[in-house]
Amino acid sequence: MKCSMLNRSNIAEGRDSIVKHILILEPYYGGSHKFFLKGLQKNIRAEYTVFSLPARKWKMRMQLSAPWFIKKIGDLPPSKRDFDVVLCSTFVDVAVLKALLVNITGWDRKIPIVTYFHENQFIYPQQNVGENNFQFTSINFNSGMASDRIAFNSSFNCASFLAGCQRIIKSATDMKMANVVAQLEAKSSVIYPGIDFDEFNGIKGGKKNDIPVIVWNHRWEHDKNPEEFFKALLELEALGHDFRLIILGQSFKNYPECFTWARQYLSQKIIHSGFVESYLQYVALLQQGDIVVSTALHEFFGIAIVEAVGAGCYPVLPNRLSYPELFSPKYLYNEGELVAMLSNLLSSKSFRLSSHTKETITEKFSWNSLQEQYRSWLFKGVNG
């Protein structure tokens, strides 16, 4: 199964002369979902109607957001329902949504519904061992089938989704569904989530430091594997390396104990620890860093890493998940090699990124590079 990148060769020449109207349905408006939609609305010229729910209770959102959205759409005056495309995220049960839309008087069934997969539930890590995730993988599968077009934030995400769908079909031994995965594959594209690096300009960073600064800017959750990160820092300290530490990322009521431990035992090295609400402040802190590290066990794309590289940090990443398709092998470490890679970088001072190298790595993730891909995907077949 091959997931196709939507690139400039797929895009018709010229821009649309008539402003399109996009209905966005986002039941989990936070984190990468919110970041993506804000960038989309800023960079893709269109009229937007947005219905959203706060980013919490994701299981309830997947189960019940579709009828909630139907109520919101039905409350619109008929003159305000003249949409060119409906954009959903993967927390929408698109099959239920599509079935219920027929109950809205005057709804044009020809309006395409497209779904952007920030994640898929087939390989999303479960908090409880043995937890049954079949209901939510089925929602993803049915949403893919019901959508007119689907896009993924990485080839890794797309391939794992298609493989998961294949497993579902194979498990139904007495129901033959030939070519279903091929149908899903045919409507699939890979389009990276855009990042507006223009916002990084004009923010004065603290480069470069006499003592190297290591950055963590991921969610404070076990699937990001912070235990390995802090263990590596202890080993670096034992090897005699001096460094400073910036700890960013969103935390929740319950988070891994290693963060509390780190604030106590690495206090003399910490420049900052904790989530910052201001994006400008977040970028300014990233620009103080020299090296950004991921130890993730789960990652469908990795916006935080790309942001850090855009701010000038040298990426040190596990050779797994989405990272091998996004970054050169020189930035990847294999299992058990994290400390050795960091030690070598700190000893040789070889972590300095030139402006040219930084731009070469990040350009393909910029909205400037991705705008036309999104226009093509969203408005394919739309007249005007």
Summary of the structure (lengths in Angstrom):
residues: 384
radius of gyration: 22.0
end to end distance: 34.2
largest distance: 71.0
contacts: 1164
relative contact order: 0.13
helix: 44%
strand: 15%
